[in-house]
């Protein structure tokens, strides 16, 4: 399995109501955090591969391509993740 497929597969295992960080996902997949960021940015299947569930290590939700952070926040909230002042509380972060 190539690294992109491995990253996407691991991301899809994040439970509903949880998010992960670029660092957590990178460590689980054995790739660099920037590689994860590049894969999220070039995700052609945002419905099947929930890239909105990947946040920064400090809890900030970050951007969401051309749709922006407001849309990302709305998606997180609609999936049961609390966002407070642009950050996701630790209790919602899934660790592999």
N, C-alpha and C positions, 0 to 999 in steps of 0.2 A: 504494500500500500504506500503510495507516495505521501509526502508530508502534508500536502493540502488536504487530501482525503482523510488523513489521520486527525488533523486539527478539526476539521468539520465533524467527523464522527465523534470525537471527544466532546465537542461543544454541544452536539445534539443530546448528550447524556446528562447535561445539566438539568436538574429537576425543575418542574414548574414552580414559579414563585421564588426562584433563586437566580443569581447571576454568577459569573466568574470574572477573573481579571485576566488581562493580557499575560501577565507573569505566570499565574496559575496554569493557564491553558498552554502556554509555551513550555513550561516545565513538564506538564503531563504528556505533551506531544514530542518532547525532545527537540524543540526548535527555539530560535531566538524570538523574543517578544516583538521585534520589528517584523519578523516573518508573519506572526499572527496578525499584526496590524495590517499588513499588506493583503493577507487573505481575507480579512474582514472587509477591507476597502473594495476588493474586487469580487466580492460574493455576488454571483449572478442569480442566486436563489434565496432571497431573504425570507421567504415563507418557510421553506424547508430547512434552511440553515439559519438559526436565530442569532445573527451577529449582533443584534441589539442587546443581547445578554452579556456582552463583554464590556467591562468597564476598566477604569484605571485602578492601579493598586491602592491609591489613596481614597478610593470610593467615589471619586468624581465620575459622572456618567460619560463625559467626553462628547465628541461629536457623533454625527450619524450621516456622513456623506452630505449630499445635496439637500437632504430632508432636515438636517439640523438637530441640535440637542433637544429642542422642545418636542419634536416627534418621538425621539428616542425615549424621553421621559414619559410621554403618554403611553408608549408601548410597554414600558416596564411596569407602570402602574396598572395597566390593563391586564398584565400577567401576574398581578399580586405582589409586586415589588414596591416597597415604599421608597420614595425619593424625598429627601429633606435638604433644602437649599442646594440643589444640584448634586447631592451625594447620596449614595446607597448605604444605609447602616450595615455594619459588619454582619449582623445576624442573617442577612440575605445572601452573603457571599458563599458560594459552594467551593469547597476545597477538595481537590482530588487526592 
